[in-house]
């Protein structure tokens, strides 16, 4: 298990598990869909988004994007928090699930810049809403990924 309490933990996990053979400039965890609001979670409407089919088949529902000097790689991931809510643990499945040129992917609609809870991932001509699964404040690795892909 790997906890996201120190900067570089997602990048380090990708380097250890994915064997990309290149330097990892940024890596962060995202999920397809729209970030749930507090009202939608209380009323149960957020469940519709969870049950909705993923927006694109080019990426897993939960994934880590890793940016190298030559490409962007998607890896299937999942994560969860501890009972006390302090630590968020992430796991990555072996194997690359998607591979793209650096100019094929951009992140837009970042209302709060790199600290945004979600945005729109442009993969070629597709526009896919994405958000951070770790909604308890995020992590520095995903912030760095969002800044890099968002041109911030």
TIKE-220568 format. One record per residue: y, x, z of N, C-alpha, C, O in turn; residue number from 1. Coordinates in steps of 0.02 Angstrom, whole numbers, plus 50000, padded with zeros to 5 digits. Example, Ala and Ser with C-alpha at 12.3 -4.5 7.8 and 13.67 -1.06 7.14 Angstrom:
+-------+-------+-------+-------+-------+-------+-------+-------+-------+-------+-------+-------+-----+
:  n.yy :  n.xx :  n.zz : ca.yy : ca.xx : ca.zz :  c.yy :  c.xx :  c.zz :  o.yy :  o.xx :  o.zz : num :
+-------+-------+-------+-------+-------+-------+-------+-------+-------+-------+-------+-------+-----+
: 49716 : 50660 : 50390 : 49775 : 50615 : 50390 : 49835 : 50660 : 50390 : 49834 : 50712 : 50423 :   1 :
: 49888 : 50642 : 50354 : 49947 : 50684 : 50357 : 50002 : 50645 : 50394 : 50057 : 50670 : 50402 :   2 :
+-------+-------+-------+-------+-------+-------+-------+-------+-------+-------+-------+-------+-----+
END
This chain:
+-------+-------+-------+-------+-------+-------+-------+-------+-------+-------+-------+-------+-----+
:  n.yy :  n.xx :  n.zz : ca.yy : ca.xx : ca.zz :  c.yy :  c.xx :  c.zz :  o.yy :  o.xx :  o.zz : num :
+-------+-------+-------+-------+-------+-------+-------+-------+-------+-------+-------+-------+-----+
: 49941 : 50042 : 50000 : 50000 : 50000 : 50000 : 50062 : 50044 : 50000 : 50060 : 50101 : 50023 :   1 :
: 50116 : 50017 : 49974 : 50176 : 50056 : 49966 : 50235 : 50012 : 49988 : 50245 : 49959 : 49959 :   2 :
: 50272 : 50034 : 50036 : 50328 : 49993 : 50059 : 50393 : 50017 : 50027 : 50403 : 50076 : 50013 :   3 :
: 50436 : 49970 : 50015 : 50500 : 49985 : 49983 : 50554 : 49995 : 50035 : 50602 : 49956 : 50038 :   4 :
: 50546 : 50046 : 50075 : 50597 : 50059 : 50126 : 50637 : 50121 : 50109 : 50688 : 50134 : 50141 :   5 :
: 50616 : 50159 : 50060 : 50652 : 50219 : 50041 : 50667 : 50218 : 49966 : 50626 : 50195 : 49927 :   6 :
: 50725 : 50243 : 49946 : 50740 : 50248 : 49875 : 50689 : 50291 : 49840 : 50665 : 50341 : 49867 :   7 :
: 50671 : 50271 : 49779 : 50623 : 50309 : 49740 : 50551 : 50288 : 49749 : 50506 : 50316 : 49718 :   8 :
: 50539 : 50238 : 49792 : 50469 : 50219 : 49805 : 50437 : 50184 : 49745 : 50378 : 50196 : 49732 :   9 :
: 50473 : 50143 : 49708 : 50444 : 50112 : 49648 : 50434 : 50165 : 49595 : 50382 : 50167 : 49562 :  10 :
: 50483 : 50208 : 49585 : 50478 : 50261 : 49537 : 50419 : 50306 : 49553 : 50381 : 50325 : 49509 :  11 :
: 50411 : 50323 : 49616 : 50355 : 50365 : 49638 : 50288 : 50331 : 49627 : 50239 : 50363 : 49607 :  12 :
: 50285 : 50266 : 49641 : 50224 : 50228 : 49631 : 50205 : 50226 : 49558 : 50146 : 50234 : 49540 :  13 :
: 50253 : 50214 : 49514 : 50241 : 50213 : 49442 : 50216 : 50281 : 49419 : 50168 : 50285 : 49380 :  14 :
: 50249 : 50334 : 49442 : 50228 : 50402 : 49422 : 50156 : 50416 : 49443 : 50119 : 50447 : 49407 :  15 :
: 50137 : 50392 : 49503 : 50070 : 50404 : 49528 : 50017 : 50361 : 49494 : 49961 : 50383 : 49484 :  16 :
: 50035 : 50299 : 49478 : 49984 : 50251 : 49453 : 49981 : 50244 : 49377 : 49928 : 50228 : 49350 :  17 :
: 50037 : 50256 : 49343 : 50039 : 50239 : 49272 : 50024 : 50298 : 49226 : 50003 : 50287 : 49169 :  18 :
: 50035 : 50358 : 49248 : 50022 : 50417 : 49207 : 50058 : 50414 : 49140 : 50027 : 50421 : 49087 :  19 :
: 50123 : 50404 : 49141 : 50162 : 50396 : 49080 : 50174 : 50462 : 49043 : 50189 : 50462 : 48984 :  20 :
: 50168 : 50518 : 49078 : 50176 : 50583 : 49046 : 50249 : 50601 : 49032 : 50262 : 50650 : 48996 :  21 :
: 50296 : 50562 : 49058 : 50367 : 50575 : 49048 : 50403 : 50565 : 49114 : 50378 : 50532 : 49159 :  22 :
: 50462 : 50593 : 49119 : 50505 : 50582 : 49177 : 50523 : 50508 : 49179 : 50537 : 50477 : 49127 :  23 :
: 50524 : 50479 : 49238 : 50544 : 50409 : 49247 : 50616 : 50409 : 49271 : 50632 : 50432 : 49326 :  24 :
: 50660 : 50382 : 49229 : 50732 : 50381 : 49244 : 50749 : 50325 : 49293 : 50792 : 50334 : 49336 :  25 :
: 50715 : 50268 : 49287 : 50726 : 50212 : 49331 : 50665 : 50167 : 49327 : 50633 : 50162 : 49275 :  26 :
: 50650 : 50133 : 49382 : 50595 : 50084 : 49383 : 50612 : 50031 : 49435 : 50639 : 50046 : 49488 :  27 :
: 50596 : 49969 : 49419 : 50609 : 49914 : 49465 : 50566 : 49855 : 49450 : 50538 : 49848 : 49395 :  28 :
: 50559 : 49811 : 49500 : 50515 : 49753 : 49494 : 50556 : 49691 : 49477 : 50608 : 49678 : 49507 :  29 :
: 50531 : 49652 : 49428 : 50562 : 49590 : 49407 : 50508 : 49536 : 49399 : 50449 : 49552 : 49396 :  30 :
: 50530 : 49474 : 49395 : 50485 : 49418 : 49384 : 50517 : 49372 : 49331 : 50577 : 49361 : 49332 :  31 :
: 50476 : 49346 : 49286 : 50501 : 49299 : 49237 : 50521 : 49234 : 49272 : 50487 : 49211 : 49318 :  32 :
: 50576 : 49204 : 49249 : 50599 : 49141 : 49276 : 50668 : 49147 : 49305 : 50700 : 49200 : 49301 :  33 :
: 50691 : 49093 : 49335 : 50757 : 49091 : 49366 : 50749 : 49100 : 49442 : 50701 : 49075 : 49471 :  34 :
: 50795 : 49135 : 49472 : 50794 : 49144 : 49544 : 50801 : 49077 : 49579 : 50846 : 49038 : 49563 :  35 :
: 50758 : 49062 : 49627 : 50763 : 48998 : 49662 : 50823 : 48997 : 49709 : 50838 : 49046 : 49743 :  36 :
: 50857 : 48940 : 49709 : 50913 : 48931 : 49756 : 50884 : 48906 : 49822 : 50827 : 48883 : 49825 :  37 :
: 50923 : 48911 : 49875 : 50901 : 48887 : 49940 : 50888 : 48812 : 49937 : 50839 : 48788 : 49966 :  38 :
: 50931 : 48775 : 49901 : 50921 : 48702 : 49896 : 50857 : 48686 : 49859 : 50821 : 48639 : 49879 :  39 :
: 50840 : 48723 : 49806 : 50779 : 48708 : 49769 : 50717 : 48726 : 49810 : 50665 : 48694 : 49802 :  40 :
: 50722 : 48776 : 49853 : 50665 : 48793 : 49896 : 50655 : 48739 : 49949 : 50598 : 48722 : 49965 :  41 :
: 50709 : 48714 : 49977 : 50704 : 48663 : 50029 : 50677 : 48598 : 50001 : 50636 : 48565 : 50033 :  42 :
: 50700 : 48578 : 49942 : 50679 : 48515 : 49913 : 50612 : 48519 : 49876 : 50584 : 48468 : 49858 :  43 :
: 50588 : 48579 : 49865 : 50524 : 48587 : 49830 : 50531 : 48594 : 49754 : 50480 : 48602 : 49720 :  44 :
: 50591 : 48590 : 49729 : 50602 : 48596 : 49657 : 50584 : 48666 : 49632 : 50565 : 48674 : 49574 :  45 :
: 50590 : 48716 : 49675 : 50573 : 48785 : 49656 : 50500 : 48791 : 49636 : 50482 : 48836 : 49598 :  46 :
: 50458 : 48746 : 49659 : 50387 : 48746 : 49642 : 50378 : 48736 : 49567 : 50330 : 48763 : 49538 :  47 :
: 50421 : 48698 : 49535 : 50417 : 48686 : 49463 : 50423 : 48752 : 49426 : 50386 : 48765 : 49378 :  48 :
: 50470 : 48794 : 49447 : 50479 : 48859 : 49414 : 50418 : 48904 : 49424 : 50399 : 48941 : 49378 :  49 :
: 50388 : 48901 : 49483 : 50328 : 48942 : 49497 : 50270 : 48920 : 49452 : 50232 : 48963 : 49429 :  50 :
: 50263 : 48856 : 49441 : 50207 : 48829 : 49402 : 50220 : 48830 : 49327 : 50173 : 48821 : 49287 :  51 :
: 50281 : 48841 : 49307 : 50299 : 48842 : 49236 : 50266 : 48901 : 49201 : 50262 : 48955 : 49230 :  52 :
: 50242 : 48892 : 49140 : 50213 : 48949 : 49104 : 50264 : 49004 : 49095 : 50324 : 48991 : 49093 :  53 :
: 50240 : 49066 : 49090 : 50287 : 49120 : 49082 : 50326 : 49113 : 49017 : 50300 : 49084 : 48968 :  54 :
: 50387 : 49138 : 49016 : 50432 : 49128 : 48960 : 50411 : 49167 : 48898 : 50422 : 49144 : 48842 :  55 :
: 50380 : 49225 : 48908 : 50358 : 49265 : 48851 : 50290 : 49295 : 48867 : 50275 : 49311 : 48925 :  56 :
: 50250 : 49303 : 48816 : 50184 : 49334 : 48824 : 50189 : 49410 : 48818 : 50140 : 49445 : 48830 :  57 :
: 50248 : 49435 : 48799 : 50257 : 49507 : 48791 : 50260 : 49544 : 48858 : 50252 : 49605 : 48861 :  58 :
: 50272 : 49506 : 48913 : 50277 : 49535 : 48979 : 50235 : 49494 : 49028 : 50229 : 49433 : 49020 :  59 :
: 50207 : 49526 : 49080 : 50174 : 49488 : 49133 : 50225 : 49445 : 49170 : 50285 : 49455 : 49164 :  60 :
: 50201 : 49397 : 49208 : 50246 : 49355 : 49249 : 50283 : 49398 : 49300 : 50344 : 49393 : 49306 :  61 :
: 50246 : 49439 : 49337 : 50275 : 49488 : 49384 : 50263 : 49557 : 49354 : 50207 : 49574 : 49335 :  62 :
: 50316 : 49597 : 49350 : 50308 : 49661 : 49318 : 50357 : 49713 : 49345 : 50408 : 49696 : 49375 :  63 :
: 50339 : 49775 : 49333 : 50383 : 49831 : 49346 : 50402 : 49859 : 49278 : 50359 : 49872 : 49236 :  64 :
: 50467 : 49869 : 49267 : 50490 : 49904 : 49207 : 50505 : 49976 : 49227 : 50539 : 49988 : 49277 :  65 :
: 50480 : 50022 : 49188 : 50494 : 50093 : 49199 : 50529 : 50120 : 49137 : 50504 : 50112 : 49081 :  66 :
: 50586 : 50152 : 49146 : 50624 : 50180 : 49091 : 50613 : 50255 : 49090 : 50624 : 50290 : 49140 :  67 :
: 50592 : 50280 : 49032 : 50584 : 50352 : 49021 : 50637 : 50373 : 48969 : 50672 : 50330 : 48943 :  68 :
: 50642 : 50436 : 48954 : 50692 : 50457 : 48904 : 50679 : 50426 : 48835 : 50726 : 50420 : 48795 :  69 :
: 50617 : 50407 : 48818 : 50602 : 50383 : 48751 : 50581 : 50310 : 48746 : 50583 : 50282 : 48692 :  70 :
: 50563 : 50279 : 48802 : 50536 : 50210 : 48798 : 50544 : 50173 : 48864 : 50563 : 50202 : 48915 :  71 :
: 50529 : 50109 : 48861 : 50527 : 50066 : 48920 : 50457 : 50037 : 48923 : 50432 : 50010 : 48874 :  72 :
: 50426 : 50042 : 48981 : 50357 : 50022 : 48990 : 50354 : 49966 : 49042 : 50387 : 49970 : 49093 :  73 :
: 50313 : 49914 : 49028 : 50303 : 49860 : 49075 : 50233 : 49866 : 49106 : 50184 : 49878 : 49071 :  74 :
: 50230 : 49859 : 49172 : 50168 : 49863 : 49209 : 50161 : 49799 : 49251 : 50210 : 49776 : 49280 :  75 :
: 50101 : 49772 : 49254 : 50091 : 49712 : 49294 : 50093 : 49730 : 49367 : 50065 : 49780 : 49388 :  76 :
: 50128 : 49688 : 49407 : 50135 : 49703 : 49478 : 50133 : 49639 : 49519 : 50136 : 49584 : 49493 :  77 :
: 50128 : 49649 : 49584 : 50135 : 49594 : 49631 : 50159 : 49625 : 49696 : 50153 : 49685 : 49707 :  78 :
: 50186 : 49583 : 49739 : 50213 : 49609 : 49802 : 50219 : 49554 : 49854 : 50210 : 49495 : 49838 :  79 :
: 50234 : 49574 : 49914 : 50243 : 49526 : 49968 : 50273 : 49560 : 50029 : 50273 : 49621 : 50035 :  80 :
: 50300 : 49519 : 50074 : 50332 : 49545 : 50134 : 50286 : 49541 : 50194 : 50236 : 49506 : 50194 :  81 :
: 50305 : 49578 : 50245 : 50268 : 49577 : 50308 : 50287 : 49514 : 50346 : 50334 : 49479 : 50329 :  82 :
: 50249 : 49500 : 50399 : 50262 : 49439 : 50438 : 50331 : 49439 : 50469 : 50363 : 49387 : 50475 :  83 :
: 50355 : 49498 : 50490 : 50421 : 49501 : 50520 : 50477 : 49505 : 50469 : 50536 : 49503 : 50486 :  84 :
: 50458 : 49511 : 50405 : 50507 : 49510 : 50351 : 50543 : 49576 : 50339 : 50589 : 49579 : 50298 :  85 :
: 50523 : 49629 : 50374 : 50558 : 49693 : 50367 : 50537 : 49732 : 50305 : 50580 : 49757 : 50269 :  86 :
: 50473 : 49737 : 50292 : 50448 : 49777 : 50236 : 50424 : 49733 : 50179 : 50397 : 49679 : 50190 :  87 :
: 50434 : 49757 : 50119 : 50410 : 49724 : 50059 : 50363 : 49773 : 50025 : 50382 : 49830 : 50011 :  88 :
: 50301 : 49752 : 50013 : 50251 : 49796 : 49984 : 50239 : 49778 : 49912 : 50235 : 49719 : 49894 :  89 :
: 50234 : 49828 : 49870 : 50223 : 49818 : 49798 : 50158 : 49852 : 49777 : 50140 : 49905 : 49803 :  90 :
: 50124 : 49820 : 49731 : 50062 : 49847 : 49702 : 50069 : 49845 : 49626 : 50100 : 49799 : 49598 :  91 :
: 50041 : 49894 : 49592 : 50043 : 49896 : 49519 : 49972 : 49901 : 49493 : 49932 : 49942 : 49516 :  92 :
: 49956 : 49858 : 49445 : 49890 : 49861 : 49413 : 49889 : 49919 : 49363 : 49939 : 49932 : 49330 :  93 :
: 49833 : 49952 : 49356 : 49828 : 50006 : 49307 : 49836 : 49979 : 49236 : 49817 : 49923 : 49221 :  94 :
: 49863 : 50020 : 49193 : 49870 : 50002 : 49122 : 49938 : 49977 : 49104 : 49968 : 49938 : 49141 :  95 :
: 49962 : 49999 : 49048 : 50026 : 49977 : 49021 : 50017 : 49908 : 48989 : 49972 : 49899 : 48949 :  96 :
: 50060 : 49859 : 49007 : 50056 : 49791 : 48980 : 50105 : 49778 : 48924 : 50100 : 49728 : 48888 :  97 :
: 50153 : 49821 : 48916 : 50202 : 49816 : 48862 : 50240 : 49881 : 48855 : 50252 : 49916 : 48904 :  98 :
: 50258 : 49897 : 48794 : 50293 : 49959 : 48780 : 50347 : 49946 : 48727 : 50333 : 49914 : 48676 :  99 :
: 50407 : 49969 : 48740 : 50464 : 49954 : 48698 : 50507 : 50016 : 48687 : 50508 : 50060 : 48730 : 100 :
: 50542 : 50018 : 48631 : 50592 : 50070 : 48620 : 50650 : 50057 : 48668 : 50661 : 50000 : 48689 : 101 :
: 50687 : 50108 : 48685 : 50743 : 50101 : 48732 : 50794 : 50052 : 48706 : 50825 : 50016 : 48746 : 102 :
: 50806 : 50049 : 48640 : 50857 : 50004 : 48613 : 50833 : 49932 : 48605 : 50872 : 49890 : 48585 : 103 :
: 50770 : 49918 : 48621 : 50743 : 49850 : 48614 : 50756 : 49806 : 48675 : 50750 : 49745 : 48671 : 104 :
: 50775 : 49836 : 48732 : 50782 : 49798 : 48794 : 50851 : 49809 : 48824 : 50876 : 49865 : 48827 : 105 :
: 50881 : 49754 : 48846 : 50945 : 49755 : 48883 : 50943 : 49701 : 48936 : 50905 : 49653 : 48930 : 106 :
: 50983 : 49709 : 48986 : 50988 : 49659 : 49040 : 51060 : 49634 : 49041 : 51107 : 49673 : 49049 : 107 :
: 51068 : 49568 : 49034 : 51134 : 49538 : 49033 : 51140 : 49484 : 49087 : 51093 : 49472 : 49124 : 108 :
: 51198 : 49453 : 49091 : 51212 : 49399 : 49138 : 51203 : 49421 : 49211 : 51176 : 49384 : 49251 : 109 :
: 51224 : 49482 : 49226 : 51220 : 49508 : 49294 : 51285 : 49491 : 49330 : 51333 : 49530 : 49328 : 110 :
: 51287 : 49434 : 49364 : 51348 : 49409 : 49394 : 51374 : 49455 : 49449 : 51435 : 49460 : 49459 : 111 :
: 51330 : 49487 : 49486 : 51350 : 49533 : 49539 : 51333 : 49605 : 49522 : 51320 : 49645 : 49567 : 112 :
: 51334 : 49621 : 49459 : 51318 : 49689 : 49437 : 51246 : 49707 : 49454 : 51201 : 49666 : 49448 : 113 :
: 51236 : 49769 : 49475 : 51169 : 49793 : 49491 : 51139 : 49759 : 49552 : 51079 : 49764 : 49564 : 114 :
: 51180 : 49725 : 49592 : 51156 : 49690 : 49651 : 51139 : 49617 : 49637 : 51125 : 49580 : 49684 : 115 :
: 51141 : 49596 : 49575 : 51125 : 49527 : 49556 : 51053 : 49511 : 49575 : 51010 : 49554 : 49575 : 116 :
: 51041 : 49448 : 49591 : 50973 : 49425 : 49605 : 50933 : 49414 : 49542 : 50872 : 49415 : 49542 : 117 :
: 50968 : 49403 : 49487 : 50934 : 49391 : 49423 : 50982 : 49400 : 49365 : 51041 : 49414 : 49373 : 118 :
: 50954 : 49393 : 49306 : 50992 : 49399 : 49245 : 50950 : 49378 : 49186 : 50901 : 49342 : 49194 : 119 :
: 50969 : 49400 : 49127 : 50933 : 49384 : 49066 : 50910 : 49449 : 49034 : 50950 : 49493 : 49019 : 120 :
: 50845 : 49455 : 49025 : 50816 : 49514 : 48993 : 50810 : 49499 : 48919 : 50777 : 49452 : 48899 : 121 :
: 50843 : 49541 : 48879 : 50838 : 49534 : 48807 : 50786 : 49583 : 48782 : 50793 : 49643 : 48788 : 122 :
: 50733 : 49555 : 48753 : 50679 : 49595 : 48725 : 50678 : 49579 : 48651 : 50652 : 49527 : 48630 : 123 :
: 50707 : 49624 : 48610 : 50716 : 49608 : 48540 : 50762 : 49548 : 48533 : 50819 : 49550 : 48557 : 124 :
: 50739 : 49496 : 48501 : 50780 : 49435 : 48493 : 50766 : 49383 : 48548 : 50801 : 49332 : 48551 : 125 :
: 50717 : 49395 : 48591 : 50701 : 49348 : 48646 : 50749 : 49358 : 48704 : 50768 : 49415 : 48721 : 126 :
: 50768 : 49303 : 48736 : 50809 : 49304 : 48797 : 50768 : 49272 : 48852 : 50751 : 49213 : 48849 : 127 :
: 50751 : 49312 : 48902 : 50705 : 49290 : 48955 : 50741 : 49293 : 49022 : 50763 : 49347 : 49043 : 128 :
: 50746 : 49237 : 49058 : 50775 : 49240 : 49125 : 50727 : 49278 : 49171 : 50666 : 49267 : 49170 : 129 :
: 50755 : 49323 : 49211 : 50716 : 49362 : 49259 : 50753 : 49365 : 49325 : 50814 : 49356 : 49328 : 130 :
: 50716 : 49378 : 49379 : 50746 : 49388 : 49444 : 50705 : 49436 : 49486 : 50648 : 49453 : 49469 : 131 :
: 50735 : 49459 : 49540 : 50701 : 49504 : 49586 : 50654 : 49463 : 49630 : 50675 : 49415 : 49661 : 132 :
: 50590 : 49482 : 49632 : 50545 : 49446 : 49677 : 50562 : 49458 : 49750 : 50551 : 49414 : 49792 : 133 :
: 50588 : 49516 : 49766 : 50606 : 49533 : 49835 : 50676 : 49507 : 49849 : 50725 : 49543 : 49841 : 134 :
: 50681 : 49444 : 49869 : 50745 : 49411 : 49876 : 50780 : 49427 : 49942 : 50835 : 49402 : 49954 : 135 :
: 50749 : 49466 : 49986 : 50777 : 49479 : 50052 : 50828 : 49535 : 50052 : 50843 : 49563 : 50105 : 136 :
: 50856 : 49552 : 49995 : 50907 : 49603 : 49994 : 50895 : 49655 : 49939 : 50938 : 49697 : 49926 : 137 :
: 50838 : 49651 : 49908 : 50825 : 49695 : 49852 : 50808 : 49766 : 49874 : 50795 : 49779 : 49932 : 138 :
: 50808 : 49810 : 49826 : 50793 : 49879 : 49839 : 50834 : 49922 : 49792 : 50857 : 49898 : 49740 : 139 :
: 50844 : 49984 : 49811 : 50887 : 50028 : 49771 : 50856 : 50045 : 49704 : 50893 : 50057 : 49656 : 140 :
: 50790 : 50047 : 49699 : 50758 : 50063 : 49635 : 50773 : 50009 : 49583 : 50791 : 50024 : 49526 : 141 :
: 50765 : 49945 : 49603 : 50778 : 49891 : 49556 : 50853 : 49887 : 49540 : 50871 : 49870 : 49483 : 142 :
: 50895 : 49903 : 49587 : 50967 : 49906 : 49573 : 50982 : 49959 : 49520 : 51022 : 49947 : 49475 : 143 :
: 50950 : 50017 : 49526 : 50961 : 50070 : 49477 : 50936 : 50049 : 49408 : 50968 : 50064 : 49357 : 144 :
: 50879 : 50014 : 49406 : 50853 : 49989 : 49342 : 50901 : 49939 : 49312 : 50916 : 49942 : 49252 : 145 :
: 50926 : 49892 : 49352 : 50972 : 49841 : 49327 : 51036 : 49873 : 49302 : 51064 : 49851 : 49252 : 146 :
: 51061 : 49923 : 49337 : 51122 : 49958 : 49316 : 51111 : 49994 : 49249 : 51153 : 49991 : 49205 : 147 :
: 51053 : 50027 : 49242 : 51039 : 50063 : 49180 : 51031 : 50016 : 49121 : 51062 : 50026 : 49068 : 148 :
: 50991 : 49963 : 49129 : 50979 : 49916 : 49074 : 51040 : 49872 : 49061 : 51049 : 49848 : 49005 : 149 :
: 51081 : 49862 : 49112 : 51141 : 49821 : 49104 : 51202 : 49860 : 49080 : 51255 : 49832 : 49069 : 150 :
: 51193 : 49926 : 49071 : 51248 : 49967 : 49048 : 51305 : 49973 : 49098 : 51363 : 49981 : 49079 : 151 :
: 51288 : 49970 : 49162 : 51339 : 49973 : 49215 : 51352 : 50044 : 49239 : 51393 : 50054 : 49283 : 152 :
+-------+-------+-------+-------+-------+-------+-------+-------+-------+-------+-------+-------+-----+
END
